[in-house]
């Protein structure tokens, strides 16, 4: 079943869960101590002019005028092919629409963005449709009917992201075509209407998927120098450049909290609780999703509030300043949680894409063909999951440390980070427990 994508139980771990938790906490503590002793000045943010550039031919190709249009057209073609099954295919499990939307697109954007940056900004067919429409009517695509209010910030993307994760995790019949059609129709109309009113900059702040890809893409090893040349960079430099804006904290917390809820909703205790309740499952799902996101947000707000107080200089803005440190944590948890879903269900979906109308004439073969585990074993998958979760938290600790050095007086920097260390430890423990609690 597509949406039942748990990753196995605690028995799959090659080491006991207690040992995994202990090792993760020790890794965070050692990182914190090492950073306090060795990292005395802020270092992250911006790509130095001395950064190694991409090979000349590759850099010239990527920067060439035809490169962007190549990917815009690719995005349009992909969207058109997706719509074949969405609009004309039968509402059948063999239809690739649900797998394409929830697996190849939603989950697949994570590795693509980590490797190549904010790829959805170029592929986004809605942005291309708006661009073509603006040129047809001889209007500047960057200008709408009115300027985008600064106070709006990332709030539209945060609302859109919550709408998608609610659809993916809670909505009844969420893998059926009528539900997916309705959600996408409303979403596309909202995005295009926002672009007409505010111009193409609306997609930067209003499109949940561009925001999602953009956040993850800041961890890409490929970036732009100040002179606009593509180069290799420290992935954390891109994340450190993310500036505070309204709604940013909620955006990253929804990303992390929704993935944690996905693990919780697959646990045996939660399933039994919902089945035995007289309330409908979508009601409990909505309550559970909001509760987990709220707890993640409350913990982050409390920790940054203490950091604010102990640092003694921020006057209430620490909750926004430290939001980028949550992104590596969310990225690590997304990889850990969805790895097996992308590996196995992704293969099934790719095969089904050969026959979007489910006519039985699939050039890629039948869906009963054996899946390729690429040499993975339950133990290796479990080790990968533990590793990426811990690595995400360590990178988050590095980002928080560097940001604290830039914001707090030197004497208060380490002290101000102590609540954040407690937060990272709590997130790590909760993430590992939920991931292997099914």
N, C-alpha and C positions, 0 to 999 in steps of 0.2 A: 504494500500500500504506500502511495507516494508520500503522504504527509506523516506517516509513522516512521520517522527517521531517527530514532534513538541510536546511540552508538555502542550499546552493550552495557553490561553491568560491571560492578566492582570486581567480579571474579576474573574479568579480562585483563586486569592490570598485571604486568609481570612482577610488580612489587605490591605489598599491601597498601591500601589507601592511606593508612596512618603514616607509613614511611614516605609516601608521595607528598602528603601534606607537610610533614616535617622537613623534607628536602626543599620544598618550595619556600617555606617560611625562612629557612636558613639562607637560601639564595637571596631573598629580599634583604635580610638583615646584613649579610656580608656586602651586598651592593651598596646599601645605605652607608655603612661604615667606610667602605673604600671611597665612595664619592665624597664623604665629609672630609676625608684625609687628603685626597689627591686632586679633587676638582674644586679649586678655590675661586675661580672667576667664570662668569657666563661665557660659553663658547659656541652655543648653537644659534642658528638663524642666519639665513643668507648663504649664498654659494660664493666662495672666494674666487677672485679672478684667476688664481692659479689652479683651480679645479681642472682635472683632466677631461678634455672634450671627447665627444664621440668620434669615431673614425670619420674623416672628412667626407667621404662619399655618403655615408649613412646620415651624417648631420645635415648635409646639403639636401638630401632627398627629403628628410623629415621637415626641413624648413622651407622646402619649395612650395610654389603657389598651388600646384596640383595635389599636394598631399592631403590637405584638409578636405578638398572636394572628393577625393577618392574615398575617404572614410565616411563622409556625409552620404554619398551615394550608396556605399556599403550598408550604412544604417537604414536607409530607405528600403533597400532590397530585402534586408533581413526582416524589417517590420512587415513588408508586403507578404513575404513568405509565411511569417507567423500568422498573419490574418487569414491565410487560406484555411488552415485548420480551425482557427478561432471562429470565423464567420460561416464557413461552408462545411466543416467536418462534423461528423456525428458526435453526440455527447456520449462518448465511449471511453473506457480506460485506455484503449489503444491510441486514442487521439493524443498527439504530442504536445498540445497546447499547455496543459497544466505543468508538465515537466519542463517545458521550455521557459515558462514564466517563473516558476518557483525554484527551479534548479539551475538550468543553464544560465539564465539571466541574473536572478537575485544572488545566488551563491557564486556563480562564475565570475561576477563582477569583482569579487574580492581578490582572487589571484591575478586577474588582468590588471586591476588598478594598482596592486602592489608592485607589479613588474613594470608597467608602462605609464603609470600616472592616471590622471582623471579621464579615462578613455571615453566615458559616457558623454562627456561634454561635446565631443566631436561626432560620436555615433548617434546621438539623440535625434530620432526622426522628427520629433515635435519642433526642436530648434531649427532643423532644416526646413520644415514646412513653413514656419514663421518667416525664415529668411527669404525663401522663394516668394512667399506672399507679399512681403514688404517690397521686394524688388519689382514684382509685377505691378504694384500700385505706386511705385516710385517714392517709397517712404524710407527713411533711415531706420533700419531694423533696431538700432540701439535706443531709439527714442519712441516712447509710447504717447498716450494721451496725457499722461502726467508723470512727474518724476517718482521714482520709488522712494517711499518714506524711509529715512534712516532707522527709525524706531522699529520697522518691520523685521529687520535683521534676518535671522534664520528661522523665525517662527513658522512661516508657511511650509518650509521643508520639514520642520519637526512635526507639524500636524500631518503632512502628507506621509511621512515615514510611519507615524503611528497608525494612520489609516491602512497602510500596506501590511504592517505586521499584524494588525487586528484581522485583516482579511486572511493572511497566511496561517495564523495560529488559532483563530477563534471562530471566524464566520462559518455558519452552517453551510454544507454543500460547497465548500470553497474550492474544490477541485473540479466542479462542474462548469460547463461552458456558459450557461446563463449568468452565473455569479461573476465569473471572470470578465465576461463581456460588459456587464453593467458597471463593474468597478472601473474598468479601463476606459469606458466611454465617459464616465463622470470625470475621471482624472484627466483625460486628454482635453476635454472641454475646459476644465479649470485651468490647465496649463496654458492653452492657447489664448483663453480670455485674459489671463494675467499678462501674457506677452503683448497682447494688443494694448492693454491699458498702460503697462509700465515699460514696454520695450524688451529687447532680448536679455537685458540684465535680470529680468524676472526669473529666468531659468537658473541663474547662479544661486539665488536665494529661495526660490519657490519650488523648484523641481526636486522632490525627495531623492530621486535616483542619481541626479547630478550631484547633489550634496553628499550622498552616500559614497559614490565613486570618488568624489573630490576629497573627502576626509581620508579614506583609505589610500588614495593616490598620493597624498602628501608623504607617505612612507616609502614611495618609490625611490630606487637608487638613481633615477634619471631626472634631471631638473634643468632649469635655466639659470645661467649666470646673469649678473647684472647687465651685461652687454647683449643679452638675448641669445647667447650661444648655448646649444644643448651640451650637457656635460654629465659626468658621473658625480654624485654627491653623497654626503652622509645622509641617509634617509631621515634622521632626526632633524636635520636642518629644515627640511620642508615642513615638518610638523611644528617646529618652533616658530616658524613665520606666520602661523595661523593666528590672526588677531582677534581679540575679544569682540563680540557682537551680540546684540539681543537674540536670545533663543539658542545660542550655540551650546550652552550647557545642557539644555533639554534635548537637543538633537543628538548629542553623543550619548546621553544617558538612555534615551529611548533605544538606541542601537545596542547598547550593552544589556540593558534590562530586559528587552524583548527576547534576546538570545538565552538569557538565564531562565526566563519563564518557559521557553520552549523545552529546556531540559526538565524543568519542574513538571510541566504538563505531561511528560512522558514517563514519569515515575509511577510505580505501581500504587503507591499510597494516594497520589492525586487522582489517578484514574478510578480507583475504587471509591474514593470520596465523592467524586462527581457522579458516578453511576448510581450510588446509593442515595443521592440527594433528590428531593422532589423538585428542585429548581432545574430549569433547562441547562444543558451543558454550555451554550453560548453565554448565558448569564454568568456562570461561574468562571468561564474563560475570560470574560471581560474584566470581572472583579480581580481574578488572579493576575492578569497582565498589568492592570493599573496598579495593583498592590506591589508587585515586584519592581516595576519601574519607579514607583513612589519610594520604595525602600532604598533602592540604589541612589536615587536623587537625594533623599534625606541623609543618607550616610555621607555622600559627597559634600553636601551643603554643610553638615556638621563638622566634617574634617577640615574643610577649607575655612569655615568660620573660626575654628580654633587656630588654624595657621595664621589667619588674619589677625587675631587677637595677640598671639604670641610673637608674630612678626612686628606688630605695633606700628605699621605704616600704611596698610592697604585701605583702611576705611570701608570695608564691605565689598570690595571688588574681587577678592581672591577666588570666589566661586567661578567667575568667568575666566580669570587669568589662568587657572590651572585646568580648565576643561580639555585642552589639547592632550594632557597627560592620560586621559581616559581612552583616547583613540587607539593606541597600541594594545591596550587591554582588550578593547572590544574586537580589534582585528584578530588577536590571538585566540579569543574565545570563539569567534566566528569560524576560523579555520579548524579549531579542535572539534567544534560541535557538528559542522557540516561536511567534514572531509569525506566520510564514508557515503553520505548522501550524494555528493558530487561525483565520487568515484564510480559508484554502482548505478544509481538512478540516472546519472548523467549519460552513462553508456546506453541504457535502455531508451532514453529520450532521443539520443542521436540516431539510433536505429529507427525509431518511430517517425522521425522527421523525414525519412525517405518516402513515407506514405501518409501525408497529412490528412487526406480524405478517407483513410482507412478502407481502401478498395481491395486490399489483399495483394496488390502488385508492388511489393516493396523491393527496390533494387538493392537495398542494404541487407536483406535477409529478414528472417523472422525474429520476433522479440523473445523467442525461447532459446536463442543462441546463448552459450555459456558466457558469463561475465569474466572479464580479465581483472584480477586483483592486483596486477602489476607487482607481484612478488610480496605484497603485504601479508602480514599475519595479525591475529588479534593482539599479540604482544607488541608488535612494531607499531600498530595503529595507536594503542594505548600510550606507548612511549612518546609518539609524535604529539598526541593530545596534551599530555602533561608538559612536554617541552615547550610547545608554542604558548600555552597558557602562562607558564612561568616566564618565558622570554618576553611576552607582552607586558607583564607586570614589571619586569626589570627595566624595560625600555620606558615604561611610564614613570618609574622612579627616577630614571636619568632625566627625563623631560621636566619632572616636577622639581628636581634639584637645581637644574640649570635656570629654570624660571624663578625659583626662590632666590637664587643669587642675584638675579637682575632686579628683583622687587624689594627684597628685605635688606636691612643693614647686615653686614657680614656676621656680626655676633648673633643676630636673630635668625639667620638663614637656616642653620641646622635645626635649631629649636622649633622654628616654624614648620619644618618638614615632618616633625615627629607625628603629628596627627595624620598626615598624608601616608606615612609609612604604615600606621595602623589601618588606614583605609585600604591600602594595597594588600595588606595581609588578610584582611577580612574578605576582600573581593577574590583573592586567590583561593582561600579556603572554601568559600561558597561556590566558586566556579568549579573547582575540582570535585567537590562533593556532589553538586548537581549533575555534573557531566557523567559521573560513574554511579549515580544513584538509581538509575533505571533498572 
